[in-house]
Amino acid sequence: MSKRRDSRSTPLDCPCGLPARYLDCCGRLHRGEAQATTAEQLMRSRFSAFAVQDEEYLLASWDPSTRPAEVDFDPGQRWDRLEILGSTGGGAFHIEGTVEFRAFYRTRGAAGELHENSRFRRGNGAWMYLDGVFVR
């Protein structure tokens, strides 16, 4: 069963941090109207998918070799902001790439941060999230 947040709770500004409306930015990817053209764009769209709890998109953009059966969202957690720190590869002429980022969240009012270096792979023309290494 797909878990997708009710459209009435769709944000106006895109959670990914780019200066665009959600519907015109990551929402296009979530709805299947466009595909990520870079690893960074996929990273941003996946952060937004966590923010709007779009399990279907998260699983579809996860490499099959590392994809879990489901995404377990914490109902008390809210993803607030994404900060891209750097990347390697991940462009139009690459098949692999990494994106280092910090994702800021609140869990039951307490602030938290996830710092990760994510790996991406492109197959059949589509970028997929492979895995990530936590950075301390």
C-alpha positions as CSV (number, residue, x, y, z in Angstrom):
1,M,0.0,0.0,0.0
2,S,1.4,3.4,-1.0
3,K,1.8,6.0,1.7
4,R,1.4,9.5,0.2
5,R,0.5,12.6,2.2
6,D,-2.9,14.2,1.5
7,S,-2.6,16.9,-1.2
8,R,-4.2,19.4,1.2
9,S,-0.9,19.4,3.2
10,T,1.3,20.0,0.2
11,P,3.7,22.9,0.9
12,L,3.8,26.0,-1.2
13,D,7.6,26.5,-1.2
14,C,9.6,23.5,-2.2
15,P,11.2,21.8,0.8
16,C,14.4,21.1,-1.2
17,G,15.6,24.7,-0.7
18,L,15.5,26.0,-4.3
19,P,13.5,29.2,-4.8
20,A,10.5,27.6,-6.4
21,R,7.0,26.4,-5.6
22,Y,6.8,22.7,-4.7
23,L,4.3,21.9,-7.5
24,D,6.8,23.3,-10.1
25,C,10.0,22.0,-8.5
26,C,10.2,18.6,-6.8
27,G,6.4,18.0,-7.2
28,R,6.9,17.5,-10.9
29,L,9.3,14.6,-10.2
30,H,7.1,13.2,-7.5
31,R,4.1,13.2,-9.9
32,G,6.3,11.4,-12.6
33,E,6.1,14.4,-15.0
34,A,9.9,14.7,-15.1
35,Q,13.0,12.8,-14.0
36,A,16.0,14.0,-12.1
37,T,18.8,15.0,-14.5
38,T,21.6,15.0,-11.9
39,A,22.3,13.2,-8.6
40,E,21.9,16.5,-6.7
41,Q,18.4,17.0,-8.2
42,L,17.5,13.5,-7.2
43,M,18.8,14.2,-3.7
44,R,16.8,17.3,-3.4
45,S,13.6,15.6,-4.7
46,R,14.1,12.7,-2.2
47,F,14.5,15.2,0.7
48,S,11.2,16.8,-0.4
49,A,9.6,13.3,-0.6
50,F,10.6,12.7,3.0
51,A,9.2,16.1,3.9
52,V,5.8,15.4,2.2
53,Q,5.9,11.7,3.1
54,D,5.8,10.4,-0.4
55,E,6.7,6.7,0.1
56,E,5.9,5.8,-3.5
57,Y,8.5,8.2,-4.9
58,L,11.1,7.3,-2.4
59,L,10.9,3.6,-3.1
60,A,10.8,4.2,-6.9
61,S,13.9,6.4,-6.8
62,W,15.8,3.8,-4.6
63,D,18.2,1.4,-6.3
64,P,16.6,-2.1,-6.2
65,S,19.8,-3.6,-4.7
66,T,19.4,-1.6,-1.5
67,R,15.7,-0.6,-1.5
68,P,13.8,-1.5,1.7
69,A,10.3,-3.0,1.5
70,E,8.8,0.2,2.9
71,V,9.6,3.6,4.4
72,D,8.8,4.0,8.0
73,F,7.9,7.6,8.6
74,D,8.0,8.9,12.2
75,P,4.7,10.9,12.6
76,G,6.4,13.2,15.1
77,Q,9.2,14.2,12.7
78,R,9.2,17.2,10.4
79,W,11.9,17.7,7.8
80,D,12.7,21.5,7.8
81,R,15.7,22.3,5.6
82,L,18.3,20.8,3.3
83,E,21.8,22.1,2.8
84,I,23.9,20.7,0.0
85,L,27.6,20.7,1.0
86,G,29.2,19.3,-2.1
87,S,29.0,16.6,-4.8
88,T,31.2,14.5,-7.1
89,G,30.2,13.2,-10.5
90,G,26.4,12.9,-10.8
91,G,26.1,15.0,-14.0
92,A,24.8,14.4,-17.5
93,F,27.8,12.4,-18.6
94,H,28.3,10.3,-15.4
95,I,26.9,7.0,-14.2
96,E,27.7,7.5,-10.6
97,G,27.8,10.4,-8.2
98,T,27.8,11.5,-4.5
99,V,26.1,14.3,-2.7
100,E,27.1,15.4,0.7
101,F,24.3,17.2,2.6
102,R,22.9,18.2,5.9
103,A,19.2,17.7,6.5
104,F,17.6,19.5,9.4
105,Y,14.5,18.2,11.2
106,R,12.4,18.4,14.3
107,T,11.2,15.4,16.2
108,R,8.5,16.2,18.8
109,G,9.9,19.7,19.0
110,A,13.6,18.7,19.4
111,A,15.9,19.9,16.7
112,G,18.1,17.4,14.9
113,E,20.5,17.1,11.9
114,L,21.4,14.3,9.5
115,H,24.8,14.7,7.8
116,E,25.3,12.2,5.1
117,N,27.3,11.5,1.9
118,S,24.9,9.7,-0.4
119,R,25.8,7.6,-3.4
120,F,23.8,7.6,-6.6
121,R,23.9,5.4,-9.7
122,R,22.3,6.0,-13.1
123,G,20.8,3.0,-14.9
124,N,18.5,3.0,-17.9
125,G,18.7,6.8,-18.0
126,A,17.4,7.4,-14.4
127,W,19.3,8.4,-11.3
128,M,18.7,6.2,-8.3
129,Y,19.7,6.5,-4.6
130,L,22.1,3.7,-3.8
131,D,23.1,4.3,-0.1
132,G,24.7,6.8,2.2
133,V,27.4,7.1,4.8
134,F,26.8,9.2,7.9
135,V,29.3,11.9,8.5
136,R,30.2,12.8,12.0
